[in-house]
Amino acid sequence: MSFPLSSLSSSAVSAVSAVSSSHPLNPYGWDEDWAAAFSPYAEQGLVPGRVVRVDRGRCDVITADSTVRADTAFVVPRDPMRIVCTGDWVALDADGDPRFVRTLLPRRTAFVRSTSSQRSEGQVLATNIDHIAICVSLAVELDLGRVERFLALALSSSEGAALLGDGSGGERQPQPIVVLTKADLVPDAVTLSHLVQDIEAIAPGVQVLPVSSTTGEGLDVFGAIVSGGTSVLLGISGAGKSTLANTLLGQDVMDVQAAREVDGKGRHTTTTRNLLLLPQGGVLIDTPGLRGVGLFDAETGVGEVFSEIEELAEECRFHDCAHEAEPGCAVLGALADGTLPERRLESYRKLIRENQRIVAKTDARVRAEILRDWKRKGAEGRAAMQAKRGRVR
């Protein structure tokens, strides 16, 4: 059903019109591509908006006019990766009480982890992001394996079913950055330099930035990065995400609690994902501290994080070499001569095995769902045939 332009709300009219620098949603990331994706829904009298918070079957959506509370009952999918998420662009009712989200626009990027349960499902943490800031606290010993895990997920966020379209985000690859928070707690500059080098060694091509919300170190650089586009803060509890968000916002918007002195771990201060407009430009998504960061469909990311191992694997004698005990294994050769650290290889093996288990579980779940659909359709077909025969008789 289409509507004449004169019958549309002011928000819908602005969505149909060409994007300009004065569009109310521009600060939240609205651009010509989003306007083009939304145009079919504008003709239906719907208005565009961006989800800034989700909880209990409803969400807060920023529109051209205001922030509204919307119901998600019409977009409740069977697939958990298609649930409305902070960062989504949506089409919703122009008015009404309640207002309903009618559809989600295809996502450009999506940061997905496996659920903490034993089910083979992914959980989308943030969508349509340009920068992924992996926050690592320097108040505790560095866990290089955890950083590699975060990077693998970050580098896999521009593809997959969570994007809602064809599963490909094209060239819109989010840029990961490792933010070393609480740099003021490091005793001296030499130690800090070594810590930065440790991260750079496992994240070639990824910017590593020490920051301190106490002294202001690195904040100008980080502020310049996040001022362009949408950025998400990720990390475990106590990593300093909410403190960093408050510093960038210039006010205490996010609740903050002190980390435990015994182990440097924090409490779950942030309990929902929030999209926040930064005064210097750009938007920031703050997420709850993650106890677990399970891989989900992250083969591409693992390959990029461990690119030196992938390159060595191409030189192995056998194309299906498992790098365990095979003759002519270039990976084991590099391990033997010391050019490949053992910790690095073990981390690679661990993530590869984990990703393979998730893929196997997901494939089994998909096959089971297809089988159930076949059985349901078969039963419906038989029932329809029996009803038809009954009428014939």
N, C-alpha and C positions, 0 to 999 in steps of 0.2 A: 504494500500500500504506500503510495507516495503522497506528499503534501505540497501545495504551492508554497513558494518562498514566503508569501505574505502571512501564511498561517503558522509559520515556525516561530519558536521562542527566540529571544535575542541571542541566547547561547547557541542555538542551532544555526541561526543565520551567520554568526561569526565563524562557526566551524565550516560552513560552506564557502565563505569568502576566502580569498587568498590570504595566506599567512603574512602578517606584517610584524614589524618590531614592536608594535603596541598591543599585540594579541595578549589577553590576560593570562593565558596558559604558557606563553613562551618561557617565562622563568622556570617552569617545571619541566621543560624539555619538549614542548610542542613545536613541531616543525612541518615543513611541506609534506614530508613522507607520511607523518601521522595524519595530517589533514586528508591526504589522498586515501589512506586506508579507512578513514572514518566516513568519507563522503557518502557511501551507500546508506549508512545509518542516519545521516543528517536528513536525507530525503524521507525517512520514516518518522521524523519529528523527534528523534533522540538527540541527546547532547553528549559531548565528550567530557571525560574527566580522568584524573589520575588518582589511583588508590594510594592513600597516605597511611592507612592503618586498617588492619583486619582483625576482627574478634567476634566470636559467637554468632557466626552466620550473617554478620553485617559488616559493613566497611565504611570508613570515612573517605569521601571522594572530593577532591578539589576540582571545581568547575570554573567556567569563565566568570560566574557570578559570586560564588561563595563555596564554603566547605559544607557538604551535605552528608547526612547519614543515609546509607542505601542498603536495601536488602538484597542478598545474593541468591534467593531461592530459585530463580530462573536459570542460574548458571552453576548448579550443583552437579558435578560430573561423577562418573564412576571412577575415572582415572584421577588419583590424587594430585598428579602433576598439572592438572588443568583447573585446580581450585584457584579462586581469586587470591592474588598475592600483592603485597606491598610493592609498588612500582609499576603495576599493570596500568595500561590505558584501556578504558572501558567506554561503552555506550550505555547510557542510562536514561530513564524517563526524564522529560523536561520539567515535570511537576508531579504532584501527588503526595499522599501520605499513607504508607511509606512510598518512597521512590525505589524502583527496582533497577538493578544492573541487568541489562538485557543480553549483552555479549562482551567478550574480551577481544581486543584487537590482537592479531598475531604478535608474539613477542620477538624482539630483536635478539635479546640474550636472556639467559636464565641461569642462576647459580643453584645447582641441585646437589643434594647429598642423599644418601640412602637413609631410610628411616631407622630409628634406634631399635625398632622391633625386629622380629625375625621374618617379617613379610618382605617380599621382593618389590618394594615400592620406593619411589623417590619423593623427596620433600623439597619443594621449591622455596628457597629462602629470600630471594630478591630477583626482580626482573627488570629488563630494559636498562641495564647498567653499562656505564662506560669505563669506570675504574673500580677495581676490586682492591681495597686496602686490607691487607692481611696484617692485623695488629699483633705484635709479639712483644711481651713485656720483658724488659731487661732486668727486672727485679728478681728473676729466677733464672736458672740455668737454661740455655738455649736447647730446644728440642728440634733438631734439624729435620727429623723424620716427620714431625707434625707440619713444619713449614712446607716440605715437599708434598705432603698430602693436600694442603690447602691450594698450593700452586697447581697441582694436577686437576683439581676441580675447577679452579679459575680458568685454566686454559682449555677446558672442555665446555665452557658456558655459552658458546655461540652455535651449538648444534644440539640436536636431540628432539624428542617428542614434546618436551616442555615448552618449546617455542610456539606450538599450536598451529603453525603453518605447515610448510613442507619439511620441517625439521632441520632447516639450514638458515642460519642467520647471515649468510653471505659473508661480506667482508667486515662486518661489525664485530670484531673481536675485542672484548674488554681488555683493558691494560691492567695487569696486576702490578701492585707495588707492595713491598714489604716495609711496614712502618714499625720501627723499633721504638716502642714507647718507654717512658720513664728513664730516658737517657741520663738524667741528672743523678740517678742512683749508681751509675758506673763510676768507679773511683778515679779514673784518669783517662786522658785522651788516647793513650796508646792502647789500653784495654778496649776502649770503644771501637777503635780502628780495627782491631783484630776480630771483634764480634761482627762488624760489618763485612769484613772479608770472608768470614765463615759462611755468612748467608749468601754473599755474592758468588761463592764457589759452587753453591748448589742451585743458584738461580741466575744463570748467565742471561744477560739482556734485560733483567728485571731490576728496576730501580730499588735500592735499599736506602731508606731514609730514617736516621735517628731523630726523634723528636722528644720534647719535654714540655708538658703543659705548665710546669713549674717555672722553668727558666725561659721558655719561649723558643728554645733551639729547634730549628727545622720547621717551625709552624708557618713561616712565610712561604716556604717552598711548597709545603703540603697544601696550604690554602690556595696557592696558584693552580695546583694540579686539579683540585676538586672544584674549582670555580667554573670549570668547563664540563658540562654534562651532569650525569648522575653517578654518584660514587656510593659504594656500600662498605661499611666497616665490619670486618669479620674477625673472630678470634675467640679464645676461650674466656671464661669468666676471669676477671682480674687483669685483663690485657690492657685496660685503660681506654676502651672504646668510648664509653659515655663521657668520661672526662675530656677526651679529645673532641668529641662532638660539642660539648658545652663550650670549650675554648674557641672553637671555630664559630659557634653561634654568638659568642659574646655574652651569653647569659646561661643560667642553670636551668636548662629545659629538661635534661635527662637526669634521673636520680642516680646518685653515686654513693657507693659504700667502699670502705677501706678493705684492701686485701688482707688476708690472714698473714700475720708476721711469720708463722711457723713454716709456711710453704709458698707464700706469695699468691695463693689462689684467691679468687674473688667470689663474692656471692652473686646470685642472679639478680642484679639490680634491674636491668631491662628485661621485661617479660614479653613484650610484643615488638614487632618490627615497625619502625616509624620513619616516614619520609619527611625530611625537614628542609625548609628553604633557607639557604645560606645568605647572609647579608652581602657577601662579596660576589655572589652569583653561583649558580649550580645548586643541586640538591643532594642531600646526604641521607642514606638509609642506615640507621643504627639497628643492630640486631642483638638479640639475647646472646649471652655467652654460650658457646657450644661445648657440651661435654664430650660429644662424639662427632667425628667428621668422617662418616663412611663414604667410600667412593660409590658413584652411580654413573654407569656408562661413561667412564672417564679414560678410555683407552687412548684417545688423542692427547689428552693432557699428560698422562703418564709418559707417553712417548716424547713429548716436548720437554718435560722436566728432566728426563734422563736421556737427552738426545745423544750424549756421548756413548752410552751403552747401546742405543739403537744403531748408531753408526758402526760401532764395533761388530754388532750382530750381523751386519751385512757382509762382513769379511769371514764369517764362520764357514767351515767346510760344508756343513749341512744347513739347508735353508730352514729346517724346522728344529734347529738346535735349541735345547732347553737351557744351555749354559750351566749344566750340572757336572757332567763328567765326560762329555763327548770329545773325541779326538778332533784336533783342528779347530777348537773353539777359541775365537779371538778374544772373547770376553774374559774367559778364564786365563788366557795368556796375559792380558792387561792386568788382571788381578795378581798373577804370579810375579810380574816384573814391577809391581808397585805403582803403576800409572793409574790404576782404578782402585780407590779405597774399598775395603771390604764392607764397611758400613753402608756405602753408597749402593753396592750391589745387593746387599740384603734388603735394603729399603725398596729397591726396584722390584725384587722378587716378591716381597710382601704385598706391594700395591698391585702388581700384575695378578697374583693369585686371588686377591680380594676382588678385583674387578671381574675376573673370570667367573668367580662364584656368583656374583650379583647378576651377571649377564645370563648365566645358566638358570638361575632362579626366575629371572624376569621372563626368559623364553618359555619356561615351563608354565608360568602364570598366564602368559599370553595364549599358549596352546590350550590351556584349560578353559579360558574364557571363550575362545573360538569354539571349542567343543560344546560348551554350554549353550552358546548361541545356536549352533547347528541343531542340538537336541530340542531347544525351544521352538525354533522355526519348523522343525520336523513335526513336533507335536501340534503346533498350530495348523500346519498343512493337513495333517491327518484329521484333526477336528473339523476343519473346513470341508474336507472331502466327505466325511461322515454326515455332516449337516446337509451337504448338497445331495447325497444319496437319499437321505431321509425325505427331502423335499420331492425328489424324483418319484419315489415310491408313493 
